[in-house]
Amino acid sequence: MMNYALFTGCQIPENAPQYETAARRVLGALEVGVRDLPFNCCGYPMRDMYFESFMLASAKNMALAESKGLNILTLCKCCLGTLKRAQTFLNRHGNLRTLVNDILGREGLIYSGSCQVEHLQSVLYHQLGVEMISDRVVRPFSGLKVAAMYGCHALRPSRVTGFDNPYDPHIIDDLLRAIGVESVPWEGRLKCCGAPLRHKNPALSLTTIQERIDECDQAGAQVLGVDCPHTLEQIKWALDNLGAEGLGSIRGVALYPQMLGLALGLEPRELGLDENRPRSGCVANFLQQGGSPAEATNPSFKYRAALPLEHDLHME
């Protein structure tokens, strides 16, 4: 069994607990072990104001995981980008690592650089594989069209995050197809949801998320697929401000582990679907019993092999 230290970050426990609930249930069903460590904030809020504090916060998290011989599995893509950025700085600058370790040493910790940081979707795709996931599906989806948002912090800068090709990503699309979901092409898949602007320029932030919702609607998707707690909160905020009519024909928003859990045979209440806003109960209506997930979406579909990072990461 693979084992990871689960890093939930600050946003998910506070604003998207269903993300953690679904992830734990799915990982358990796929026999991936997770341990809870006394992690602190990833450091993102301090990154551009107090650089050394940001580095120390990130380094402590990785040092904690190293002390248990574990790699980190993150759910939040902002946390992924933050931890990977700190890791890059620490591995490149020995004087910075010395400064950080001098402080960590007071708590009996040391950062060596041995800890790997991976997002949930990276673990599912690279460590388990889409074919293995497809083989474990007992209730593939049929007829469900999802517009997937990849998330800014996971894709860029690609040389740091190593998540996917920032200009032509495919991991999420392949994971969706593995459970029978049709991942529709749409204009907003690589764009920002507007969450960073919400407290500085709420009007522009609302316009930005409205554009994503309109693009999703125009693509014919029934559900917007997100895996960033900031985007999930942004859509909830848009619903409060725009009302249901502002969502067009979109029938719900769903996290990938929620959809995966349903396909693995778990029940909606186990995955926190009723906690999403807008509600996502409609997703379960597209489940079928038995059959091949790949055939349900496209009979000619072939899974794309994982590309080596040097191929995917040749551009920032």
C-alpha positions in Angstrom: 0.0 0.0 0.0 1.2 3.5 -0.9 1.2 5.9 2.1 1.2 9.7 2.1 1.0 12.6 4.5 -2.3 14.3 3.6 -2.0 18.1 3.4 -5.5 19.7 3.4 -4.3 23.3 3.8 -6.4 26.0 5.4 -9.1 26.6 2.8 -10.5 23.1 2.5 -11.3 22.4 6.2 -12.9 25.8 6.5 -14.7 26.3 3.1 -14.7 22.9 1.3 -14.8 20.1 3.9 -16.5 17.9 1.3 -13.3 17.9 -0.7 -11.4 16.2 2.2 -14.3 13.9 2.9 -14.5 12.6 -0.7 -10.7 12.4 -1.1 -10.3 10.3 2.1 -13.1 7.9 1.0 -11.7 7.5 -2.5 -8.1 7.0 -1.4 -9.3 4.4 1.1 -11.3 2.6 -1.6 -8.2 2.6 -3.8 -6.0 1.4 -0.9 -3.9 4.5 -0.7 -3.0 5.2 2.9 -2.9 8.7 4.4 -1.6 10.0 7.7 -2.4 13.2 9.4 0.5 15.3 10.6 0.5 18.6 12.6 1.0 20.7 9.4 0.7 24.5 9.4 -0.3 26.8 6.6 1.6 26.3 3.3 2.8 29.8 3.5 1.1 31.2 0.5 -0.5 34.3 2.2 3.0 35.5 3.2 4.8 34.7 0.0 5.0 38.2 -1.5 5.2 40.1 1.8 7.4 38.1 4.2 9.5 35.8 2.1 11.5 34.2 4.9 8.3 33.4 6.8 6.8 31.9 3.7 9.9 29.7 3.2 9.9 28.6 6.9 6.2 27.7 6.9 6.6 25.6 3.7 9.9 24.0 4.8 8.4 23.0 8.2 5.6 21.1 6.5 8.0 19.2 4.2 10.4 18.6 7.1 7.5 17.1 9.2 6.7 14.7 6.3 10.4 13.8 5.9 10.6 13.0 9.6 8.0 10.3 9.0 9.5 9.1 5.8 6.4 10.2 3.8 5.7 12.2 0.7 3.0 14.9 0.8 -0.3 14.5 -1.0 -2.1 17.8 -1.4 -5.7 18.6 -2.3 -5.4 22.3 -2.8 -3.6 23.3 -6.0 -2.6 26.6 -4.4 -0.8 24.6 -1.7 0.8 22.4 -4.4 2.2 25.4 -6.2 3.4 27.0 -2.9 5.1 24.0 -1.5 6.8 23.2 -4.8 8.0 26.8 -5.2 9.5 26.7 -1.7 11.1 23.4 -2.5 12.7 24.8 -5.6 14.1 27.8 -3.7 15.5 25.6 -0.9 17.1 23.1 -3.3 18.8 25.9 -5.3 20.0 28.2 -2.6 22.1 26.6 0.1 22.3 29.7 2.3 18.5 29.8 2.4 18.3 26.2 3.4 20.9 26.8 6.1 18.9 29.7 7.5 15.6 27.7 7.5 17.2 24.6 9.0 18.8 26.7 11.8 15.3 27.6 12.9 13.7 24.2 12.2 16.4 22.6 14.4 14.9 24.3 17.4 11.9 21.9 17.0 14.1 18.9 16.2 13.3 19.1 12.4 15.5 19.4 9.3 14.7 19.9 5.7 16.8 17.7 3.4 14.8 17.9 0.2 13.8 14.2 0.1 10.0 14.9 0.4 8.1 14.8 -2.8 4.9 16.9 -3.1 2.1 15.6 -5.3 -1.5 16.6 -6.0 -4.3 14.1 -5.6 -4.8 14.0 -9.3 -1.1 13.4 -10.0 -1.1 10.4 -7.6 -4.2 9.0 -9.3 -2.8 9.5 -12.7 0.9 8.7 -12.3 1.0 6.3 -9.4 -2.2 4.4 -9.9 -2.9 5.0 -13.5 -6.1 5.6 -15.5 -6.4 1.9 -16.6 -6.3 0.7 -13.0 -8.9 3.3 -12.0 -11.1 2.3 -14.9 -10.8 -1.4 -13.9 -12.0 -0.5 -10.4 -15.1 1.3 -11.7 -18.4 -0.5 -10.9 -20.8 2.2 -12.0 -19.4 4.2 -15.0 -21.1 7.4 -16.0 -23.0 7.7 -19.2 -24.0 10.9 -20.9 -22.4 13.2 -18.3 -20.6 16.2 -19.9 -18.2 18.0 -17.6 -16.2 21.2 -18.3 -13.0 20.8 -16.2 -11.0 23.7 -14.9 -7.3 22.8 -14.5 -6.4 25.5 -12.0 -3.8 28.2 -12.3 -1.4 27.2 -9.5 -1.0 23.6 -10.7 -0.1 24.5 -14.2 2.2 27.5 -13.8 5.1 27.8 -13.6 5.3 24.4 -15.1 9.0 23.9 -14.4 8.2 24.2 -10.7 4.9 22.4 -10.3 5.5 19.6 -12.7 1.7 18.9 -12.9 1.0 18.8 -16.6 1.8 20.6 -19.9 0.5 24.2 -19.2 -0.5 24.7 -22.8 -2.0 21.3 -23.6 -2.9 19.5 -20.3 -4.7 16.2 -20.4 -4.4 14.5 -16.9 -7.9 15.6 -15.7 -9.5 14.9 -19.0 -8.1 11.3 -19.0 -9.1 10.8 -15.4 -12.7 11.9 -16.2 -12.8 9.5 -19.2 -11.6 6.7 -17.1 -14.9 6.8 -15.2 -17.1 7.3 -18.2 -17.4 11.1 -18.1 -17.2 13.2 -21.3 -14.7 16.0 -20.8 -15.9 18.7 -23.1 -13.5 21.2 -24.8 -14.2 24.7 -23.7 -12.5 28.1 -23.6 -12.2 28.5 -19.9 -10.3 25.3 -19.0 -7.0 27.1 -18.5 -8.3 30.4 -17.3 -8.5 32.0 -13.9 -11.7 31.9 -11.9 -11.2 35.4 -10.5 -10.8 34.4 -6.8 -7.6 36.4 -6.2 -9.5 39.6 -7.2 -12.5 39.1 -5.0 -11.4 41.3 -2.0 -9.5 43.9 -4.2 -11.9 44.3 -7.1 -15.1 42.3 -6.5 -16.8 43.7 -9.7 -14.0 42.4 -11.9 -13.8 39.1 -9.9 -17.5 38.5 -10.4 -17.2 39.3 -14.1 -14.4 36.8 -14.4 -16.3 33.9 -12.8 -19.4 34.8 -14.9 -17.3 34.5 -18.0 -16.1 31.0 -17.0 -19.7 30.0 -16.2 -20.9 31.3 -19.6 -18.1 29.5 -21.4 -19.0 26.3 -19.6 -22.7 26.8 -20.6 -21.8 27.5 -24.2 -19.8 24.3 -24.4 -22.9 22.3 -23.5 -21.5 21.0 -20.2 -24.0 20.0 -17.5 -21.5 20.2 -14.7 -18.5 22.4 -14.0 -15.6 20.2 -12.7 -13.3 21.9 -10.2 -10.5 20.7 -7.9 -9.4 24.0 -6.3 -11.1 25.2 -3.1 -10.7 28.8 -4.2 -12.7 28.1 -7.4 -15.3 26.1 -5.4 -15.8 29.1 -3.1 -15.8 31.5 -6.0 -18.7 29.7 -7.7 -20.6 29.7 -4.4 -20.0 33.4 -4.2 -21.2 33.9 -7.7 -24.3 32.0 -7.0 -25.1 34.3 -4.1 -24.6 37.3 -6.2 -26.0 36.2 -9.6 -28.7 33.8 -8.5 -29.5 30.6 -10.2 -30.3 32.3 -13.5 -26.7 33.4 -13.7 -25.6 29.8 -14.1 -27.4 29.3 -17.4 -28.0 25.6 -18.0 -25.3 24.4 -15.7 -26.8 21.9 -13.3 -24.1 21.7 -10.7 -20.5 21.8 -9.7 -18.5 18.7 -8.7 -15.1 17.7 -7.5 -13.2 14.9 -9.2 -13.0 12.7 -6.1 -16.7 13.0 -5.7 -17.4 11.8 -9.3 -14.7 9.1 -8.9 -16.3 7.9 -5.6 -19.7 7.5 -7.2 -18.1 5.5 -10.0 -16.4 3.3 -7.5 -19.7 2.5 -5.8 -19.7 5.0 -3.0 -22.9 6.8 -2.1 -23.5 10.6 -2.6 -23.8 11.2 1.2 -20.4 9.6 1.7 -18.8 12.1 -0.7 -20.5 15.3 0.5 -22.3 16.0 -2.7 -25.1 17.8 -0.9 -22.5 20.3 0.4 -21.7 21.7 -3.0 -23.3 24.9 -4.2 -24.9 24.8 -6.7 -26.1 21.3 -5.7 -24.6 18.3 -7.5 -27.2 15.6 -6.9 -27.9 15.5 -10.6 -24.5 13.9 -11.1 -25.6 10.6 -9.7 -28.4 10.4 -12.3 -25.8 9.7 -15.0 -24.5 6.5 -13.4 -25.0 3.2 -15.1 -24.5 -0.3 -13.9 -21.6 -2.2 -15.4 -20.0 -1.6 -18.8 -16.7 0.0 -19.9 -16.1 3.6 -18.8 -14.0 4.3 -21.9 -16.7 2.9 -24.2 -19.3 5.0 -22.4 -17.7 8.2 -23.5 -15.9 7.3 -26.8 -15.5 3.8 -28.2 -12.3 4.9 -30.0 -10.8 6.5 -26.9 -7.2 5.5 -26.1 -5.6 6.7 -22.8 -2.6 9.0 -23.4 0.5 7.6 -21.9 2.1 9.8 -19.2 4.6 12.0 -20.9 8.1 12.5 -19.3 8.3 15.8 -17.4 11.1 17.1 -19.7 8.6 16.8 -22.6 5.7 18.5 -20.8 7.8 21.2 -19.0 9.8 22.6 -21.9 7.8 25.8 -21.6 7.0 27.9 -18.5 
